[in-house]
Amino acid sequence: MALARLLIPPDALEQNQINIRGRDALHLAGPLRMRPGQKLHVYASHTGTDYLICLTAVAPDLVQGDIEEETAKPDQLDPQPVVLLQAILHSDMELTVAAATELGVEEIIPVLTGRSLTSATEKRHKQVTRWQKTAADAAATSWRTHIPVILPVMTLEEALKRQSPTSIIACHVHPATRPLTETVPASGAISLVIGPEGGLAPPDVALLEKYGAAFSHLGNRPMRARVAAPLALALVRQVTGGWKEAPEELED
């Protein structure tokens, strides 16, 4: 079993000790049942350093550990970062956020499209806060060096205006549709648009045409909306070389 790993804020580091508080401490002391003497990896993105610590105290409100090793690991910047414009899903949005994070997405924009279910502004804010926590957990699970940003909910056009001059690819069956692997550009950032349950509505398609989007498909099998983003991101990473390097060997 690989050692657990957490991303820590700047105030967690105090000289040769790491102090973990809040929900991470509760998770370590509760579900993970960590005990003094056990080891844990923590990563500080503000210094680009990975720390191996030995726990000295474990409680639901505070977990402490002494630093045994530290290794410089700068942020792993993707030469072709991907921004995911994900139409808000009726359900499974958290699963989509987690999978997208583990697959290396740089930023996620929850968008309102013609077939999206709308909700009150206050509820949207709470949803984004929850999705950001989901992304943080997924980033730790996949040993990412930074957490993708979840932007506030916006309309599709507002999101598209932010993407210039990146290459916009919309996963949608269209007269100009080609396989996704044939529409990924050779260089530069990529903005990937995924629709909701029921797909993109005609006004959405017209907007995408206006902003010069390329249209692609994910194969000939119908699939749930929650599957589309992970599959699309995996295909993009295959083209951009994201699968060429093996992950670091994790300690047992």
Secondary structure, 3 states (H helix, E strand, C coil): CCCCEEEECHHHEECCEEEEEHHHHHHHHCCCCCCCCCEEEEEECCCCEEEEEEEEEEECCEEEEEEEEEEECCCCCCCCCEEEEEECCCCCHHHHHHHHHHCCCCEEEEEECCCCCCCCHHHHHHHHHHHHHHHHHHHHHCCCCCCCEECCCEEHHHHHHCCCCCEEEEECCCCCCEEHHHHCCCCCCEEEEECCCCCCCHHHHHHHHHCCCEEEECCCCCCCHHHHHHHHHHHHHHHHCCCCCCCCCCCC
